[in-house]
């Protein structure tokens, strides 16, 4: 049977990235994302929120990028895959945890002026120069009436 392991998350860092170096000399960043979901309770009419915390690990250049540009509260997008870590404690107890191994980490939202990082949305909207033609305008939406026939829906 085929399998597929892909995770895409958008959330805020709960703390500054923790950077360490593996025994082989590779940098590793441990991150924790807070993902919140809000809704209105039907019975009471009150707004409700539940927060899910997800551990993320980034390796090598990704780890260096995280250490340089992210801090507690930073909104970011993480693309990666689930990874099960298993180990035995010094007392002989078996432990395990599920976390996300990051393949790509990107800025989300706008950046404050003067706080732009290379490759971020704010850095990409720099004024046009001979080597940089400037930002590309968004495509214009199609004109004309849009009709939806319920018989044409794929579900």
MOLIN-V316459 format. One record per backbone hydrogen bond with DSSP energy under -0.5 kcal/mol. NH is the residue of the N-H (numbers start at 1). CO is the residue of the C=O. Records with the same first field share a line. If there is no record, write none. Layout:
NH = CO, CO
//
This chain:
7 = 80
9 = 78
11 = 76
12 = 34
13 = 74
14 = 32
18 = 30
19 = 17
20 = 28
22 = 26
25 = 22
28 = 20
29 = 58
30 = 18
31 = 29, 56
33 = 54
34 = 12
35 = 33, 52
36 = 34
37 = 50
39 = 48
41 = 39, 46
45 = 41
48 = 39
50 = 37
52 = 35
54 = 33
56 = 31
57 = 100
58 = 29
60 = 27
62 = 59
63 = 59
64 = 60
65 = 61
66 = 62
67 = 63
68 = 64
69 = 65
70 = 66
73 = 13
74 = 71
76 = 11
77 = 106
78 = 9
79 = 104
80 = 7
81 = 101
83 = 99
85 = 83, 97
87 = 95
89 = 93
92 = 89
95 = 87
97 = 85
99 = 83
100 = 55
101 = 81, 99
102 = 57, 100
103 = 79
104 = 79
106 = 77
108 = 75
115 = 112
120 = 117
124 = 120
125 = 121
126 = 123
129 = 132
132 = 129
147 = 145
149 = 147
150 = 148
152 = 149
153 = 150
//
